[in-house]
């Protein structure tokens, strides 16, 4: 029986816990939220923050674990790498994972190694950020260097918006450091999706168009549609640049979560490359669309087991994830679903119940539920997800 430590047990982190249990492994979970549902599935739970690397290392050593997983969690990914490195467990170099997980370190790495990169600097002080903004001008993105789920991110269109956006980003930054970055005008959709590294090679990647809700927060994803609509020539460039990055960082094994775009003149830009599985049901949709099970692969790889099932396969059909969300704050009443959408829903989970206080969608923490849908063709899929308020609508009572 293998002993495996999972960093976090939120609803989105339950799938690998379920898989590990099904394989007869001894499952240990840890985070600072005892009410998280994944803990009820574990063989034991420890109240330790997933970002406290020394405490997690001490816990892991005492428990004599065989593997460690930070599923769908940017903040916990460096901790998992640190523990794996110190204990000689399967994983990636700690400094490389930290570089990918921290926006400031990642932008510097990209610039130093000749990748296309937005003009970007990071600051502790508002005055320094203001000086930099004068050099790059607006529109610009203001982001915490170390948050996840698009929390604390603002797009500003005038310089007098900087102070409020900077202070908002600070709230979500453990480092209390903020990125100020130029906006790259993209062609088509921003690209999301997951991949998997085996023996240092990008053995699998499944990319999707990323969608945002123009009626609430246009910076927080509300769904991903598979396959992506971008041309194969552009995707080959993305694959080549990803492999170059993996080689430079010495990445060897495990999941990747992508966010990138192509500029109007066709240049490839990394936005983020998370050293972990994606949230938003991305691995689950990929399993439907390709048959490749990245949840299984993540657990197996963490234990040093073979992942021979991971290989490049095309998407069959047209699939999306969808984050159920509210366009305004209030008391949750119900979700209205059209007859058209009802026929396309493959899976759905709702976290909220009647009378719960819900917030206008401004970050992944405001998600009220999740769905997976299958569509008859790409055109209908793209139109529906871009205008989903006509088919899936949250009703709230103020």
N, C-alpha and C positions, 0 to 999 in steps of 0.2 A: 504494500500500500504506500503510495507516494503522498507526501505532505506538501500541500501547496497553499501559499499565502496570497489572498486577494486583497488589494488595497482599494477599499471602498465596497459598499454593498447597496448602492442606490438602485432604483428600479432598472435603469439602463445597464447596470452592471450584473444583473442576475443571470443572463444567458450562459456565460462561461462557468459560473458557479454550478448551475444545473448540469452542464455537460461534465464538469469534473466529478460531481457526485455520481453521475450515471456510469462513470468509468471506475468507480470504487475508490477514488482518491479521498484522502482525509483533508477536508476543506477548513481553512482558518480565514476569518475575515477580520479586518481592522479598519476603523476610522473613528471620528469623534462624535458620530451620530448614532446612538444605540437604537433608535427607532427605524433605521433603514431596513427595508424588508429582506435584503439578502442575508442578514445576520441570522434570521430564523431558519435558513436552509443550511447554514454552516455547522460543522461539528464543534467549533468553538469560535468565540468573538472576543476581541480585545479593543478597549477604548483608547486607541492611540491615533493621533493625527497622521494622515498619509503623507503630509509634507514635512514631518519631523524625522529627518533621515536617520539620525543617530538612535532615536528611540525605536524606530522600526527595525533598524539593524540589530539592536540588542534583543528585541522580541524575536526576530527571525533566527538569530543564533541560539537563543534559549529553546526555541521550538524545534530546532534542527530541521528546517524546511528543505525540500528538494527542488522547489521552484517558486517564483514570485511573479504575479501578474498585476499590472495597472491597466485595467480594461477601460477604454473610453474616458481616460482621465489625463489631461495634460499636466496638472499639478503633481500627480502621483508618479508620472513616468520617470522623472529623474531619481526619485526615491527607489523605485524598483531596480533601476540600472545600478545605483550605488550599492544596494544590498547584494545584487547578483555579482557585481565585480568583487566586492569584499569577501563573499563566501564561495567564489569560484563556481557559481551557478550559470546556466545558459542566460545570455543577455547581450546587451550592447555596451560599448564604452560609456561610462558615466558622463564624461565631458562632452561627448558627441550628442548624447540624449539631452543634456542640459542646453546645449547650443540650439537644438531643434525646438525645445520647449519654451525658451525665452525669446521673445520677439526682438529684443535689442541685440542679443548675441547672434541670432540667426541673420539679421540684416547685415551685421558687420561681417559675418562669415561669407555671405553671398557676395558682398562688395569686394572683399579681399581675394575672392577666388574667381572673379570675372563673370559671375552670373548677372543677368539683367536684374536690376533691383530698383525699386522706387527710391527717390531721395528721402532719406529717413534718418532721424536722430532721436535719441532718448534722453530724458531730462528728469532730474529731481525737483528743479525749481521752475516756477512759472515764468520768471523773467528770462531765463535762458531759452525756454521754449518759444517765447514771444520773439526773441531775436532771430531764432531759426525760421519761424513762420514767415518773417519778413523776407527771407531769402527764397523760400519755395512758393509762397503765396497760397491762396485758396483756389479751389476747394482742397481740403486736406482731411485726413483721418487722424483722430486723437484716440489712442488706445493704451490700456495698461500693458506693461511688458510681459505680464505673467498670468493673465486671466484666461478663462476658457468659455466656450459657449457664447461668444460675442458679447459677454457682459462688460459694461463700462466703455463701449466703443461709440464714438460720435463722429459724424461727418459735419464739418463746419464749412460754411460758404462765405463767411465774413470774419475778419480778424477779431471783432469785438465779441465773438462767440467762444474764443479760446479759453478764457478764464473758467467759465462754467464747465466746458468740456474737459479741461485739464483736471479740475477738482472732482468731477464725476469719475474720471478714470482712476484717480488716486484711491477712491473708495474701494475699488476692485483689485488693487495691486498690493500683494504682500510685500514687494520690494519698495513700494511707494515711488515708482518710477514710471514715466509716461512716454510713449512713442508719439512723435509728430511726423506725419508721413504724407507725401504728395499723393494725389489720386491719379491713378493710371486709367485713361479712357480705354475701356475694353471693347473687343469685338465679340458679339454673341454673348452667351452666358458665361458666368464664372463657373469653374469646374471644381467638383468635389469628388469624393469616392475613396476607396481603400485599396491598399496593395499589400503584398507580403514579400519579405526578404528571406531567401534561403541561400546559405553559404555565400553571403555577400552580394547575391544577384537579385534584382527585382523580378522574381519568378512569376508574379501575378499582379495585375492591376485592373481595376474595374472602375471606370470614370463616368461621372454623371454631370448633367447640368444642375446648377444650384439655383434655387428659387427663393425670392424674398417677397414679403407682403407690402406692397406700396401703400396700403391703407393704414398701416400702423408703424412698425419700425422696419425700414428698408434695409437694415444692416444685419438682421438676425435671420438665418435660414428657416424657412417653413417647410422645405421638402427638397428632395433630390430626384431627378428623373433619369432613368437608365434605358438605353445607352445615351451617352452624350451626343449632341448634334454637331460637334466640331469635326472637321475634316481629318482623315487619318494621317495626312502629312503633318499636321500640327501636333497630333497625339504622339507621333513617332519622335518629334523633337522633345516633347515633354518626357517621354520615356528615356531618351538619351541623356537629358540633363539631370533627371532623377538618378540614373545610374552613376553619372559623374559625381554627383553630390554624395551618394552612398559610399563610393570608393574613397573620396577625400576624408570622410568622417570615420571610415572603418566600420560601418554598420554591417552586422553579420546575420541577424535573424529577427524575425518577428513582424508585427503589423505596422502599417503606415496609414495615416489619414491625410488626404491631400486637400489643399485649397490653392488653386492657381488660376491664372487668366492669360489670355492672349491680347496684346495691345492691338490698336487699330491697324498698325503696320505689320502685324503678325509675329511680334516678338513674344517669347514665353517668359512669364514672371511667376516665380513662387510667391504666394502670399503666406502660406504656412505649410509645413510638412510635419504633422504630429507623429511622434514615435510611439503610436498606440492605435488601437482600433477606433473607428469613428463612432459617434453617437448617432442619434436620429434614425436608428434602425438600419443604418447603412449595411452592416454585415448580414443582417437578416434578409434585406432586399437582394443583396448579391447572391445569397444562397438560393433564393427563388430563381434569380435571373440566369445564373451560370452553373449552379450545382456545387460550387466551391464553398466549403464551410470554413470561414475564417475564424469563427468562434472556436471550433475544434482545433484548428491549426495553432491558435494563440496559446491554448492550454498545453497542447502537446509539445510545442516548441519550448515553452518555459520549463518543461520537465526533461528536455533533451531527447524527446522521442522523434521518430521520423515523421516528416510531413509530406510524404510522396504524393498525396492526393492534390497538393497545391500545384497547379499548372495553368497556363494561360488558356482560357476558353472564352468564346464570345458570349454576349448577352443574347438570350433567346426571349423574344417578346418585348413588351414595353411596360416598365414597372416604376413605381415611385414610393418613396416614404412621404408621410405628411404629418406635420406637427399640429395637432389641434390647438387652437389659440383664440383668444378673445381680442376684438378690436377696441374694447373699452373695459374699464374696471367696473366691478359691481358684484352682485351675488349671482352665482351660477344657477341658471334655470335648466337648460337642456342644449343638446346639439341637434340642429335641424340638418338632415341629410337628404339630398334629392334622390329620386328613384334611379336616375342615371348613375350617381355615385354609389348607391347601395349595391348595384350589380357588379361594381368594380372592386369593392373592398374585399381584400383577402384576409387581413388581420386587423383587429382594432382593440385598443386598450384605452380606457378613460380613467384618469386619476381623480377627477373632481366629481362631487355629488351635489345634488340640489341644495342650495343654501350656502355653499362654500364661497368665501370671498376670493375672487380672482382678479388678476391684474391685466391691464392692457399689455400686450406682448412687447417686451423690451429686452428679453434675454431668454436663453434656454431654460432658465429656472421658472419661467412663466408658462411653460408647456402644460396643457391640460390633459393631453392624451396623445397617442400615436396610432398611425394607420399605415398599412401597406396596401397599395392598389395596383391592379393590372388593367391596362388600357388596350383598346383594339388597334391603335396606331399611334405614331409619334405626334402627328399634328393635334389630335384630340387630347393626348396626354399633356403636351406643352400648353395648350390653350386652357385646359381645365386647371392645372396647377397654378398658372399665372393669374387665374380669375376664380380661385376656389371659393370665394365668398358666395358665389352663386349656387354652389353645390354642397358645401359644408359650412355651416354658420353657427357660431356659439351665441346663444341667447342669454343675456344677463339682465338682472333687475337692479336698477340703481336705488 
